[in-house]
Amino acid sequence: MTPLMTGLYSKFTADTDGNLYTALSGRLYHGEAPQGVTFPYAVMYAIDQQHDWSFSDDFEDVLVQFSIFTNESSASNIGTYWSYLKSLYDDTTLTISGYSKIHMVRTSSNLLRDTENNIWQYVTDYEVMLKQL
């Protein structure tokens, strides 16, 4: 689902004056972050993809997950980063090559804490409906 990931990343990088891009210093990765990356950062990937065909439409239904990571002592900043993510992607319009009628809705979010490594993680899932051209 490369066109979708490209569209999501383009939305992130086009918002260089926006809060999420600035808060993460541009660190949004597809699949996994590089070894030793500086905190905070985010990772995105498609975790499920289904096709929905009808007589008149051919849709792809993709579940995309964003995970934001930070090693700060409290959860206050990761909550702020999460609010920036919501502002950027909730019910957003994306431009994706080969697709139209793109609909993106947040379906779940969960704040996690790895106390052993002192890492906060905010996991957010979005359902993305794409209609092929």
N, C-alpha and C positions, 0 to 999 in steps of 0.2 A: 504494500500500500504506500509506495514511495510518493505518489502525488499528494496524498493526504498529509504525510509527515512534512513534505516540502511546504505545503500551504500553511500548516500550523507554525512551522519555524519562520516562514516569511512574515506571518502576522506578528510574531514575537520581535523579529529584527526590525520591522517597519515602525515599530513603536519605540524608537530609540529615546524619545523624550518621555516615554511612559514609565510608570512606577516599577513594573515587573522587570523590564530589561535593565533598568538602572540598579534595582535592588540586588539582582543576580549578577551584575557586571557582565551581562551578555552570556552567562553560562547556562545554556539549555542544550542538553545533549539527547541524541536519539539512541535508544537502546541501553547504553550504560555510559557512565562518566569515565573519563581517563583516570588512570592510577594517580593518586596524590593531588587531585583537583582541589582548588581552594574553595572553602565554604563561603557563603551559601551557593547552591547550584540546584538545578532541576534536571530531571530525566523524563522523557516522554517515549511512549511506545504503544503500538496497537496490541491489545491483549485478546481480542476476539473479532472475527469478521464473518458476517452472514450475508447471503444474497436473498433478496426478496423480489421475485418476479411476479408480475401480474400481466394482464392482457395489454395494458397500455404503458406500464412503467417498469423499469429495471433499476432497482435500488440496491445499494450496498449499505449495510448497517454495521458500523465499526465501533467497537468499544476502545477508547483511547484512555490511557492512564498517564497522569502527570504525578511525579513524586518530587517534592521539594525537600532538600536536606540542609540542615545547619548544625553546627556544633556549639551554639551559644548556650549559656547556662539556663536561660528561661525560655518559655514557649511564646513570649510576647511577640518577638520579631517574626517567627515563622508564621504566626497568625496573620501578621501584616502582609508577609509575602503571599500567603494564601489568598487574602482579600484582593491583592493585585492580580493574581491568576484569575480569580473569578471575574474581576472587572474586564480583563482582556478577552476571556474566552466564553463566558456565559452568554448563550443565545447570540453568538457572533456570526458575522458573515465572513466566509473564507473564499478566496479565489483559488480554485484547484483545476489544473489542466485536465480536460476531458470530462468534467462533471458540471452539473448545474443543480439547482434546488438543494443547496447544502444547508443542513440544519444541525445545530450543535447544542446539546442540553446536558448540564451536569446531573449525574445520577447518584453519586455518593462521594463522601469525603471522610477521611479518618486520620486523626492525629496519633502518631506512634512515637514511642521513646525507647531508644536503646541506651539504657543506663550504664551498661558496661563500657561503651565507647563514647558516651556523652553526645549522642546524636539524636536530634529531633527529625522526624520525617512526616510530612503531610502528603497523604495519598488522595488523589482526586480523580474520579472516573467521569468521562464524558461519552455520551452516545452521539455518534455522528452519522446522519443519514445523507447519503450521496446518491444523486440520480445521474446515471451515465448519459452522455450526450448521444 
